[in-house]
Every structure is written in structure tokens, then in C-alpha cells.
Amino acid sequence: MTTEIEIAPNQYQFTVAEYHQMGESGIFAEDDRIELLNGRIYTMSPIGRRHFACVNRLNAFFSTRLAGKAVVSVQNPVVLSDRSEPEPDITLLRYRDDFYEAQLPDADDVLLLIEVSDATLRFDKEVKLPLYAESGIPEVWIVNLKSSCVEVYTDPQQGSYSQLQTLKRGQAVTPQQVPLLIKVNELMG
């Protein structure tokens, strides 16, 4: 009787440094929509009209109200670990005069992180949200375009958020670290 040994294929886990090196060497085009999450490089889905409009609405809303108080970062990287560098739709960062030219922001710089979700809802909840919690990002919002609501996740503990508040049109919320009363209608349009 012959015993077969099953060998699983190896999967290479990239670091943020390797990911940056690949970008600098031209492996990725500048406009490629990719993210490094848990050492894996993901191709992001195309942005639809509603998603595009919502991100622009959020950018305009926060930029006008937080000028000089926070940096509003739109679809730009945040370094979470040696193996994760997502590009959330909107990130409100601690204000810095250099606008993070000297160094990319990390989890400690994040005041509020927002993902706009329609086609990516499951991915955002199952892959990205746990990464944000593991990194200690204090507050994450998922603007759920499918259900027309804003899911507010707070109190990260052991890779998940222990508090979830779901807000519908007509309701309002104040982020923990940003002194603004925000109506859901202003976010959803």
C-alpha cells in the first residue's frame, strides 16, 4: 500500500515594503485599483455611479467643515501593519502641516475611516473591517448603499468591533473624535 503525501501550494505573502517596491519598479500601473491586505494583493472592483457620487459628497462635506482641523484623505493608503495597506474611501486623519508627505499615515493617525459599500459590502465587512479592528482604528463607518444606512462600528477588541449602531435617513451621528453632528441624509444624498 502506497501512502500519498499531499502537498499544498505555497502562497507568497507580500510586505508593505515589497508592495511599494513593486509599484516603484512599474509592476503596477499608477491607476491600478489594488490594495495589500494580510499580505495579499487584491484588485478592487470598478467604482459605480452611486459609489462615486457618495465618495465625492463625503469629501466635499468633510473638507469644508474640517479645513485646518483634519486631513481628508480620499482613496489613499493607510499602513495598518507590515502586511496591510488598504485604501479606504475616506479617511479623516490627524491634521499635519506636511499632509503626510514625510510618512504615510498609520492606524494611530486615523480619526475616522469610512468605506462606501455596494458591490463590495461583504468584502468590506469580512476582510477589511477585521483588519481595521485589529489595528485599533477607533471608529469605522460603512456607508451601505444597498440598505441606505450608515453602519457605525466602534470599540475595537480582539479583531472585531464590539459596538455597532445602524443609522437610517432622518437620524444623525457625531463621530467620537470629530466634533460634528452629521445627518445620514447629508452622507447618502
C-alpha contacts under 8 A as a table, 3 or more apart, distances in Angstrom:
res1	aa1	res2	aa2	distance
12	Y	39	G	7.87
12	Y	40	R	7.97
13	Q	38	N	7.65
13	Q	39	G	4.44
13	Q	40	R	6.04
13	Q	83	R	7.71
14	F	18	E	6.08
14	F	19	Y	6.44
14	F	36	L	7.94
14	F	39	G	4.53
14	F	40	R	6.36
14	F	41	I	7.84
14	F	83	R	6.39
15	T	18	E	5.18
15	T	19	Y	6.11
15	T	39	G	5.92
15	T	82	D	5.52
15	T	83	R	4.59
15	T	84	S	7.58
16	V	19	Y	4.93
16	V	20	H	6.13
16	V	36	L	7.39
16	V	39	G	7.88
16	V	79	V	7.93
16	V	81	S	7.86
16	V	82	D	5.46
16	V	83	R	5.38
16	V	84	S	6.58
16	V	85	E	6.78
17	A	20	H	5.18
17	A	21	Q	6.15
17	A	82	D	7.75
18	E	21	Q	4.92
18	E	22	M	6.16
19	Y	22	M	5.19
19	Y	23	G	6.40
19	Y	36	L	7.40
20	H	23	G	5.04
20	H	24	E	6.15
21	Q	24	E	5.04
21	Q	25	S	6.10
22	M	25	S	5.19
22	M	26	G	6.43
22	M	27	I	5.36
22	M	28	F	6.85
23	G	26	G	5.34
23	G	27	I	5.71
23	G	28	F	5.25
23	G	29	A	7.48
23	G	30	E	7.79
24	E	27	I	7.65
26	G	29	A	6.37
28	F	32	D	6.37
29	A	32	D	5.26
32	D	43	T	7.93
33	R	43	T	5.94
33	R	44	M	5.42
33	R	45	S	7.73
34	I	41	I	6.59
34	I	42	Y	5.42
34	I	43	T	4.56
34	I	44	M	5.60
35	E	41	I	5.64
35	E	42	Y	5.32
35	E	43	T	6.77
35	E	44	M	7.32
35	E	85	E	6.39
35	E	86	P	5.20
35	E	87	E	6.45
36	L	39	G	6.01
36	L	40	R	5.48
36	L	41	I	4.57
36	L	42	Y	6.36
36	L	83	R	6.88
36	L	84	S	5.14
36	L	85	E	5.10
36	L	86	P	5.97
37	L	40	R	5.31
37	L	41	I	6.45
37	L	42	Y	7.31
37	L	83	R	6.46
37	L	84	S	4.35
37	L	85	E	6.19
37	L	86	P	6.35
37	L	128	K	7.70
38	N	83	R	5.19
38	N	84	S	5.22
39	G	83	R	4.54
39	G	84	S	6.21
40	R	83	R	7.93
45	S	119	A	7.93
45	S	120	T	7.64
47	I	51	H	6.14
47	I	52	F	6.19
48	G	51	H	5.36
48	G	52	F	6.04
49	R	52	F	5.08
49	R	53	A	6.09
50	R	53	A	5.15
50	R	54	C	6.03
50	R	145	L	7.73
51	H	54	C	5.15
51	H	55	V	6.20
51	H	116	V	6.38
51	H	117	S	7.21
51	H	118	D	7.24
51	H	145	L	7.72
52	F	55	V	5.37
52	F	56	N	6.29
53	A	56	N	5.12
53	A	57	R	6.03
54	C	57	R	4.95
54	C	58	L	6.12
54	C	116	V	7.30
54	C	187	L	6.97
54	C	188	M	6.49
54	C	189	G	7.35
55	V	58	L	5.14
55	V	59	N	6.08
55	V	74	V	7.83
55	V	89	D	6.54
55	V	90	I	7.16
55	V	116	V	7.03
56	N	59	N	5.03
56	N	60	A	6.17
57	R	60	A	5.24
57	R	61	F	6.05
57	R	187	L	6.77
57	R	189	G	7.62
58	L	61	F	5.03
58	L	62	F	6.06
58	L	90	I	7.48
58	L	187	L	6.13
59	N	62	F	5.47
59	N	63	S	5.78
59	N	72	V	6.94
59	N	74	V	7.06
59	N	90	I	7.21
60	A	63	S	5.22
60	A	64	T	6.14
61	F	64	T	5.78
61	F	65	R	6.51
61	F	186	E	7.95
62	F	65	R	5.21
62	F	66	L	5.67
62	F	72	V	6.79
63	S	66	L	5.43
63	S	67	A	5.69
63	S	71	V	8.00
63	S	72	V	6.16
64	T	67	A	5.89
66	L	69	K	5.08
66	L	70	A	5.62
66	L	71	V	7.70
66	L	72	V	7.96
67	A	70	A	6.54
67	A	71	V	7.60
68	G	71	V	7.57
68	G	95	Y	6.89
69	K	94	R	7.58
69	K	95	Y	5.66
70	A	92	L	6.22
70	A	93	L	5.56
70	A	94	R	5.19
70	A	95	Y	4.26
70	A	96	R	7.77
71	V	92	L	5.74
71	V	93	L	4.97
71	V	94	R	6.32
71	V	95	Y	5.28
71	V	96	R	7.36
71	V	99	F	6.83
72	V	90	I	6.92
72	V	91	T	6.00
72	V	92	L	4.89
72	V	93	L	6.45
73	S	76	N	6.05
73	S	90	I	5.68
73	S	91	T	5.04
73	S	92	L	6.25
73	S	93	L	7.22
74	V	88	P	7.33
74	V	89	D	5.55
74	V	90	I	4.76
74	V	91	T	6.55
75	Q	87	E	5.02
75	Q	88	P	5.21
75	Q	89	D	4.46
75	Q	90	I	6.08
75	Q	91	T	7.88
76	N	86	P	7.93
76	N	87	E	4.79
76	N	88	P	6.60
76	N	89	D	7.57
77	P	85	E	5.83
77	P	86	P	5.55
77	P	87	E	4.34
77	P	88	P	7.14
77	P	104	L	7.22
77	P	105	P	7.53
78	V	85	E	5.44
78	V	86	P	5.90
78	V	87	E	6.32
78	V	88	P	7.81
78	V	104	L	6.57
78	V	105	P	5.28
78	V	106	D	5.27
78	V	107	A	6.99
79	V	82	D	7.67
79	V	84	S	6.27
79	V	85	E	4.55
79	V	86	P	7.13
79	V	104	L	6.84
79	V	105	P	6.23
79	V	106	D	4.61
79	V	107	A	6.82
80	L	83	R	7.69
80	L	84	S	5.43
80	L	85	E	5.84
80	L	86	P	7.74
80	L	106	D	5.70
80	L	107	A	5.65
80	L	131	L	7.70
80	L	132	Y	7.56
80	L	135	S	5.92
81	S	84	S	5.20
81	S	85	E	7.21
81	S	135	S	7.54
86	P	128	K	7.93
88	P	91	T	6.47
88	P	113	L	6.92
88	P	114	I	6.44
88	P	115	E	5.71
89	D	114	I	6.02
89	D	115	E	5.16
89	D	116	V	6.31
90	I	113	L	6.04
90	I	114	I	5.02
90	I	115	E	6.66
91	T	110	V	6.76
91	T	111	L	7.57
91	T	112	L	5.89
91	T	113	L	4.48
91	T	114	I	6.10
92	L	110	V	6.05
92	L	111	L	5.39
92	L	112	L	5.09
92	L	113	L	6.28
93	L	105	P	7.70
93	L	109	D	5.42
93	L	110	V	4.66
93	L	111	L	5.39
93	L	112	L	7.20
94	R	109	D	5.38
94	R	110	V	6.45
94	R	111	L	6.41
95	Y	99	F	7.29
96	R	99	F	5.27
96	R	100	Y	6.70
97	D	100	Y	7.96
98	D	101	E	5.53
98	D	102	A	7.06
100	Y	103	Q	5.35
100	Y	104	L	5.62
100	Y	105	P	6.44
101	E	104	L	7.01
105	P	108	D	7.80
105	P	109	D	5.78
105	P	110	V	7.60
106	D	109	D	5.54
106	D	110	V	7.04
107	A	110	V	5.40
107	A	135	S	6.12
107	A	136	G	6.78
107	A	137	I	5.73
108	D	136	G	7.91
108	D	137	I	7.28
110	V	113	L	6.77
110	V	137	I	6.58
111	L	137	I	7.77
111	L	138	P	7.31
111	L	139	E	7.31
111	L	177	Q	5.75
111	L	178	V	7.10
112	L	137	I	7.70
112	L	138	P	7.31
112	L	139	E	5.43
112	L	140	V	6.00
112	L	141	W	7.68
112	L	175	P	7.33
112	L	177	Q	7.37
112	L	178	V	7.86
113	L	137	I	7.81
113	L	139	E	6.55
113	L	140	V	4.83
113	L	141	W	6.30
114	I	140	V	5.70
114	I	141	W	4.68
114	I	142	I	5.83
114	I	143	V	7.19
115	E	124	D	7.38
115	E	140	V	7.75
115	E	141	W	6.29
115	E	142	I	4.90
115	E	143	V	6.22
116	V	142	I	5.79
116	V	143	V	4.71
116	V	144	N	6.40
116	V	145	L	7.22
117	S	120	T	5.35
117	S	121	L	4.81
117	S	124	D	7.24
117	S	142	I	6.54
117	S	143	V	5.94
117	S	144	N	5.14
117	S	145	L	5.95
117	S	146	K	7.66
118	D	121	L	5.41
118	D	144	N	6.30
118	D	145	L	5.24
118	D	146	K	5.56
119	A	122	R	7.94
120	T	123	F	5.27
120	T	124	D	5.95
121	L	124	D	5.18
121	L	125	K	6.24
121	L	144	N	7.18
122	R	125	K	5.21
122	R	126	E	5.92
123	F	126	E	5.24
123	F	127	V	5.39
123	F	128	K	6.80
124	D	127	V	5.72
124	D	128	K	4.87
124	D	129	L	5.99
125	K	128	K	6.10
125	K	129	L	5.10
125	K	130	P	7.47
126	E	129	L	6.35
126	E	130	P	6.79
127	V	130	P	6.10
127	V	131	L	6.82
128	K	131	L	5.17
128	K	132	Y	6.33
129	L	132	Y	5.11
129	L	133	A	6.29
129	L	140	V	7.82
129	L	160	S	7.42
130	P	133	A	5.02
130	P	134	E	6.04
130	P	159	G	5.19
130	P	160	S	5.36
130	P	161	Y	7.89
131	L	134	E	5.09
131	L	135	S	6.17
131	L	159	G	6.90
132	Y	135	S	5.15
132	Y	136	G	6.42
132	Y	137	I	5.53
132	Y	140	V	7.71
132	Y	159	G	7.88
133	A	136	G	5.09
133	A	137	I	5.84
133	A	138	P	7.63
133	A	156	P	4.87
133	A	157	Q	6.74
133	A	158	Q	7.34
133	A	159	G	4.95
133	A	160	S	5.13
133	A	161	Y	6.06
134	E	137	I	7.80
134	E	156	P	7.22
134	E	157	Q	7.40
134	E	158	Q	6.28
134	E	159	G	4.27
134	E	160	S	6.93
135	S	159	G	7.99
136	G	156	P	5.90
136	G	157	Q	7.80
137	I	140	V	7.22
137	I	156	P	7.08
138	P	154	T	5.78
138	P	155	D	6.11
138	P	156	P	6.31
139	E	152	V	7.14
139	E	153	Y	5.65
139	E	154	T	4.70
139	E	155	D	7.25
139	E	175	P	7.64
139	E	176	Q	7.31
140	V	152	V	6.07
140	V	153	Y	5.13
140	V	154	T	6.68
141	W	150	V	6.52
141	W	151	E	5.49
141	W	152	V	4.64
141	W	153	Y	6.07
142	I	150	V	5.76
142	I	151	E	5.07
142	I	152	V	6.70
143	V	148	S	7.62
143	V	149	C	6.21
143	V	150	V	4.56
143	V	151	E	6.39
143	V	188	M	7.76
144	N	147	S	5.68
144	N	148	S	5.72
144	N	149	C	5.34
144	N	150	V	5.82
144	N	151	E	7.07
145	L	148	S	4.86
145	L	149	C	6.83
145	L	188	M	7.77
148	S	168	K	6.76
148	S	169	R	7.48
148	S	188	M	7.08
149	C	166	T	6.65
149	C	167	L	5.50
149	C	168	K	4.70
149	C	169	R	6.88
149	C	184	V	7.42
149	C	188	M	7.85
150	V	166	T	5.79
150	V	167	L	5.14
150	V	168	K	6.61
150	V	184	V	6.98
151	E	164	L	6.71
151	E	165	Q	5.84
151	E	166	T	4.52
151	E	167	L	6.35
152	V	163	Q	7.97
152	V	164	L	5.57
152	V	165	Q	5.06
152	V	166	T	6.21
152	V	167	L	7.72
153	Y	161	Y	5.91
153	Y	162	S	7.66
153	Y	163	Q	5.73
153	Y	164	L	4.74
153	Y	165	Q	6.69
154	T	161	Y	5.63
154	T	162	S	6.65
154	T	163	Q	5.14
154	T	164	L	6.56
155	D	161	Y	5.42
155	D	162	S	5.52
155	D	163	Q	5.91
156	P	159	G	6.82
156	P	160	S	5.60
156	P	161	Y	4.26
156	P	162	S	6.17
157	Q	160	S	5.54
157	Q	161	Y	5.95
157	Q	162	S	6.56
161	Y	164	L	7.25
167	L	171	Q	6.09
167	L	172	A	7.35
167	L	184	V	7.02
168	K	171	Q	5.83
168	K	184	V	6.45
169	R	183	K	7.68
169	R	184	V	5.25
169	R	185	N	5.33
169	R	188	M	7.99
170	G	183	K	6.92
170	G	184	V	6.48
170	G	185	N	6.48
171	Q	183	K	5.94
171	Q	184	V	5.85
171	Q	185	N	7.88
172	A	181	L	6.54
172	A	182	I	5.29
172	A	183	K	4.10
172	A	184	V	5.63
173	V	181	L	5.70
173	V	182	I	5.28
173	V	183	K	6.47
173	V	184	V	7.59
174	T	178	V	7.11
174	T	179	P	6.50
174	T	180	L	5.45
174	T	181	L	4.65
174	T	182	I	6.03
175	P	178	V	5.21
175	P	179	P	6.75
175	P	180	L	6.89
175	P	181	L	7.77
176	Q	179	P	7.51
182	I	186	E	7.02
182	I	187	L	7.85
183	K	186	E	5.32
183	K	187	L	6.92
184	V	187	L	5.17
184	V	188	M	6.15
185	N	188	M	5.12
185	N	189	G	5.58
186	E	189	G	5.57
